[in-house]
Amino acid sequence: MATESVPTAPELLAYVTDLRADADRMDGYARRLRGAAGTLDGCAGTPGWSGAALERQAAACATAAARLRAAAAALLAHAGRRPPR
């Protein structure tokens, strides 16, 4: 029979740090995608659909970042700590 281990507070805080780093990374991807959309918007021969597709991807990245931050805050609360403001 397998036993489940319960993460300790330091382990939970490490997960919080990782989630926040992933959220920052996703925000960075969103910025890069929006930058690419802006650059391609001025280029001749760029397919008309590319800007909208890049914006959808950027929005998905921003949504993922927000969800990762929410997960980090919930995990932090579970660990008994308040999120920084």
Secondary structure, 3 states (H helix, E strand, C coil): CCCCCCCCHHHHHHHHHHHHHHHHHHHHHHHHHHHHHHHHHCCCCCCCCHHHHHHHHHHHHHHHHHHHHHHHHHHHHHCCCCCCC
